[in-house]
Amino acid sequence: MNLNNWRIQLRKGLIEIVVLNMLQHGQRHGYEMAQALRQMQGLTLREGNIYPILARLQIDGLLSSHTEASRDGPPRKYFNLTETGQEALADMNAHWDQIIESIQNIRGGT
């Protein structure tokens, strides 16, 4: 078994729920989210990889966006959860909690 490949696939599967959870606390721009993900052990993500994820989540109706001027350079695109995104995130978090509980039970021998 290639553990590196397993880690990559797990990380790919978790990025969306992590991004949505970050946005439930307020709007963020892509670079800000990429920097936060870089700090999360096990979820390291190159900056350019977050933008296709954000675009897909927006196409799916989970995010909305708007552009604001920036004092530090070019305008920045900020993302927000839509109502559909909030509902999807609640379902995703509930499912994630079930998975974690099941894994913890298995690891504990129950």
N, C-alpha and C positions, 0 to 999 in steps of 0.2 A: 504494500500500500504506500502510495506517495503522500506523506503527511503534508507536504508543502502544497500540493494540489488541493487537498481537503481543506486546508486553511483558506486558500484563495477562494474556493467555492463558498465556504461558510461566510467569509467576509462579503462577497458579492451579494449573498442572500440577505445580509443584515443591514447593508448600507441604507436601503429605502426606509426601514423602520427607524433607524437612527436619525436620518435626515428629518423625517416627519416628526419625531419626538423633539428634535432641536427646535423645529418651527412652531411647536405648540406653545412655546414660551415667548413667541414674538417673531417679527420679521427678521430675516438675515439675508445677506448677499452671499453669492456663491463662494467667493474667496474666503470669507469669514467662516463658512461651514467647512471648507476644505482645511483650513488651519485648525479648527477644532477637531476634525477627524484625524489629522496628523498627530495630535496629542493623545489620542485614545489608543492605548496599548491593544494590539491585535487588529485594529481597524485602519491601519495606515492606508492612505489613499493619495494618489498623486492629484494635484490641483485640477488638471485638465479632465480627469475622469468624473468629476462631480457634475459637470455641466450637462452631459447626456442624460444623467439620472434625473436632474432637475427638469430638463426638457420633457422627458417621458412622463414624470409625475404631473407636469403641467398639462400635457396632452390628455392624460387620463382624468383631468379635472380635479386632482387632489391639491394642486397649488395654483395660486394666481401670482402675478408679478407686476411690478411697476419700477420705473427708473427714477432715480434721484441724483441730483448733482452731488459731487464729492469735492471736498476741500483738498483731498490728497491726489487728485488726478481726474481721470475720465469719469463720467457718470456711472453709477452702479445700479445693477438690477437687483431689487429686493424681492424675496419670495415670502408668501404667506400661505397658511393652510386655508383652504376653502371649507365650507360646511361639509362637503363630500369628503374632503381630506380628513376632517376631524372625526367623522363617522368611521372612515376606513382605519384610521389610526387607533380608535377605540377597539375595533375588532381585531386588528393586528396585535395590539398590546395584550388583549385577553387571550388570544391564541398563544402568544409568546409565553405568558404566565403559565398556561397549561403545559406547554412543552417543558419549561424549566422545572415545574413541579414534578412532572413525570420522570425527568432525568434525575432529579435529586432523589426521588423514591427508588429508582433503579440503583443508583450509586450507593444508597443507604441499605440496599438489600430488601426493600419492602415491595 
